[in-house]
Amino acid sequence: MKMLRKPVEAIVLFDLEGNPVPVRFRYLDDRSELITVKVDRVIKRELDKFAGNRMLKFTCQTRIGNQIKPFELRFEIDTSKWYLYKI
């Protein structure tokens, strides 16, 4: 997977316990095109610290064409921002 750390706009649902579950997100690629990605499956969710910031790390997958692509989204708890870390 390629390391990115790009800010994203995310559509998120919350379960009954108040935990966020990403549904879809979009980001600007290297050519400044807006790319929309549907989250097909959240494989793992864990609490993580990155540079002293508390983050929720989501390991997910999506289907692009006939391929299943894994990726990693992170939610920075203190600032409420979403990032695409790996794809």
C-alpha positions as CSV (number, residue, x, y, z in Angstrom):
1,M,0.0,0.0,0.0
2,K,1.1,3.5,-0.8
3,M,1.4,6.0,2.1
4,L,-0.6,9.2,1.5
5,R,-2.0,11.1,4.5
6,K,-4.5,13.1,2.4
7,P,-7.4,14.9,4.1
8,V,-10.7,13.6,3.0
9,E,-14.4,14.6,3.2
10,A,-16.3,11.6,4.7
11,I,-19.8,10.4,5.0
12,V,-20.1,8.5,8.3
13,L,-22.8,6.6,10.2
14,F,-22.7,6.1,13.9
15,D,-23.7,2.8,15.6
16,L,-25.8,2.5,18.7
17,E,-22.7,2.9,21.0
18,G,-21.8,6.2,19.1
19,N,-18.8,4.7,17.2
20,P,-18.2,6.2,13.7
21,V,-18.5,3.9,10.7
22,P,-17.2,5.3,7.4
23,V,-19.5,4.8,4.4
24,R,-18.0,6.9,1.6
25,F,-15.2,9.5,1.3
26,R,-13.7,11.7,-1.4
27,Y,-10.3,13.3,-1.8
28,L,-8.2,15.3,-4.4
29,D,-5.7,13.1,-6.3
30,D,-2.3,14.2,-7.7
31,R,-4.0,15.7,-10.8
32,S,-6.5,17.7,-8.6
33,E,-9.4,15.5,-9.6
34,L,-12.0,14.7,-7.0
35,I,-12.1,10.9,-6.4
36,T,-15.1,9.3,-4.6
37,V,-14.6,5.9,-2.9
38,K,-17.3,3.8,-1.3
39,V,-16.3,1.8,1.7
40,D,-17.5,-1.8,1.0
41,R,-16.2,-3.3,4.3
42,V,-14.5,-2.2,7.5
43,I,-12.1,-5.0,8.4
44,K,-10.7,-3.6,11.6
45,R,-11.1,-0.6,13.9
46,E,-8.6,0.4,16.5
47,L,-7.5,3.3,18.7
48,D,-4.1,4.6,17.8
49,K,-1.7,7.5,18.7
50,F,0.1,9.3,15.9
51,A,2.5,12.1,16.9
52,G,0.7,12.4,20.2
53,N,-2.8,12.7,18.5
54,R,-5.5,10.2,19.4
55,M,-6.9,8.6,16.2
56,L,-9.3,5.9,15.2
57,K,-7.7,3.7,12.6
58,F,-10.0,2.0,10.1
59,T,-8.6,-0.8,7.9
60,C,-11.1,-1.1,5.0
61,Q,-11.6,-2.4,1.6
62,T,-13.4,-1.3,-1.6
63,R,-14.0,-2.8,-5.1
64,I,-12.5,-0.8,-8.0
65,G,-13.4,-2.6,-11.2
66,N,-12.9,-6.3,-10.6
67,Q,-10.2,-5.8,-7.9
68,I,-10.6,-5.5,-4.1
69,K,-8.4,-2.7,-2.8
70,P,-7.4,-2.4,0.9
71,F,-7.0,1.1,2.3
72,E,-6.6,2.8,5.7
73,L,-8.7,5.7,7.0
74,R,-7.9,7.6,10.2
75,F,-10.1,9.9,12.2
76,E,-8.3,12.4,14.4
77,I,-10.5,12.6,17.5
78,D,-9.4,16.0,18.8
79,T,-9.9,17.9,15.5
80,S,-12.7,15.7,14.0
81,K,-10.8,15.4,10.7
82,W,-10.5,12.4,8.4
83,Y,-7.4,11.3,6.5
84,L,-6.7,8.7,3.9
85,Y,-3.4,7.1,5.0
86,K,-2.8,4.2,2.8
87,I,-4.2,2.9,-0.5
